[in-house]
Every structure is written in structure tokens, then in C-alpha cells.
Amino acid sequence: MKPAIAVLGAVWSDEVLARLDEQFNCHKLARMPAAQRARFMETDAGAVRAILTTGTVGIDAALAAAFPALEIVSVHGAGLDAVDLDGLAARGIVVTNTPDVLTDDVADFAVGLLLAAVRRIPLLDQYVRAGHWVEKRPLLPARSLTGKVAGIYGYGRIGQAVGMRLRAFGMHLRYYQRSAGPEPAMRAASLLELAQQSDVLVACTPGGAQTRHALDAAVLAALGPQGTVVNIARGSVVDARALAELLATGRLGAAALDVFEEEPDVPAALLALDNVVLTPHVGSFTVEARRAMAELAVANLSAWFGGKPPLTPVAHPA
């Protein structure tokens, strides 16, 4: 008999769902009408041994409790903010995610956001479309990246990939993270010191309570009137209210954000500014990355039910 699994979220292609159906008795909750889903939770949830979910949808304590036979949660994505790791660990439930396969595309996007903000690419696009070039309306020059200092908050897989790309632009690198990292000579003593030493600051750190609003008013202001901040980490890492105030008053030069604390809601104060680039959490949204993420998420389930260790288990912090 095929193991019963529940699939959460609506990102799954028909190809991925067909592969799941070959291996598992697959219950696709997002495709069920409300009444059918309610019946499923009452009658069939007890047989579910695995959950396939996304980093955004995750699984909280209340939902996990509805699956008493749950053995493994496979997360499509690297972020785990929406997953109740403590509650799952207490029940001995294995959690996996999909690191590495999205690293390059997220790093590429971070650099794209930085260029868009520093070189004011969205504003230049509007300038041309609005006919201002024909009108010969004056333009302010942008600033170069060459020779500037890029500070990277969180120097893990993605942070190092971002750093490799920024070195190619002739930038000097610094980073900060709480744990010891590679290239210790580049590590700042604190996040505030990193901001003070940097022209641009790229947030690549994991989310969670320890990093919530780590980029606060003091850190952001330390970048100065010509400074730029890029966030491809988690929206909670940046104090959006402080950020908007600093941008609006000229105490910070520019920002580029792919993530927000209350997605998909973006603070109105940020929407009103023309020195911030806003994108809808799409750092890994490429055909190649999403295919690789889905393959790895399914492969973790296949390994588990094939009697093998999962490929990319999440280590629960002690």
C-alpha cells in the first residue's frame, strides 16, 4: 500500500503532482473544496505519514496535531520560519528542506536588486516611458559599485555566493554573523560595525526571533545618506518603519527589498518612495530553481519511505 501524504500549498506543477501520485496516496489539500477538506481532516488525516509543504505555507502546531501518524515534513524551500520546528522535534518528526539548489538564483537576484537600486534602473525605465528623455528633463547621476565596500549580513551559502559575484564588480567585502565563519579577517565585530564600514548592506541571514529587526534604525542610519540596503533574507530582519523614515528623510540613500514582514502586504510608507525597489519574494522564482527544489523535496520523501536517510535533513538547534 502506498504511504499516505498530504500536500500543502499551490505551487506544485502537474508534473510534480503526477510523480507524487506514482509513489504515494497523495491528498492535495489546496485543490480540495472547503467541505471536502473538512471531511478529509476528520476521517483520513490520521493515516497521513508525511507532509509536503512550502517554506511560505509551512506547518504550525495546530495543523501538525491533526496528523497523529506524521513521520516527516518535506519543505519546498530553504526558509523554515513557518514551520513549527520545536513542536515537530518534540514528536520525533523529521524535517527536510531544499538548500543549495536555489543559492545561485537567489544570489543573482540579490545582485540584480543592488544594481537596480544603486543605478536607479526602475526610475530610468519610467523616465524613458514617460517621455522625459525626449523632453531632455535633467537626470541625477547614479553611483558606481567599483571600489565600494559591500557588507553581507549572514555569510552562509547564499551570502558567500553574493560575495563572489560582488567581488567581480570590484567591491571589497565585509560580513557579520554571530557564529564564526570563513575568511575571519573580513568579519566585523558587530552588525552595527559592519554597517559603519559598508557602502551597501545585503541581508542574507536566516529569519526568526534572533534576527527580528536586526537591521534597526541605528544599523540602517550607520550606512549613511549614500548607503543602500538589500534584503533577500526575511522581511522580519528589517525594521520597515525605521527604513521608510530614513529613506524619506535622506538619511539612507536607497533600498531594494524582495521580502516583507507581513507578505503580501507592503507598508504604504515604502510604496510611496521612489528610492526603494520592491519585488514580490521571487529570489528563487526561476524555472530551473523551482524544478530542482521540487525534485529535492520529493526525493527526501522517496528516500524516507525507501528506508534510507533523507537527503537534506534540518538539524534542530539544541
Buried (B, 14 or more C-beta within 10 A) or exposed (E): EEBBBBBBBEBBEEEBBEBBEEBBBBBBBEEBEEEEBEEBBEEEBEBBBBBBBBBBBBBEEEBBEBBEEBBBBBBBBBBBBBBBBEBBBEEEBBBBBBBBBBBBBBBBBBBBBBBBBBBBBBBBEEBEEEEBEEEEEEEEEBBEBEEBBBBBBBBBBBBBBBBEBBEEBEBBBBBBBEEEBEEEEBBBEEBBBBBBBBBBBBBBBBBBEEBBBBBBBEBBBBBBEEBBBBBBBBBBBBBBBBBBBBBBEEBBBBBBBBBBBEEEEBBEBBEEBEBBBBBEBEBBBBEEBBBBBBBBBBBBBBBBBEEEEBBBBBEEEE
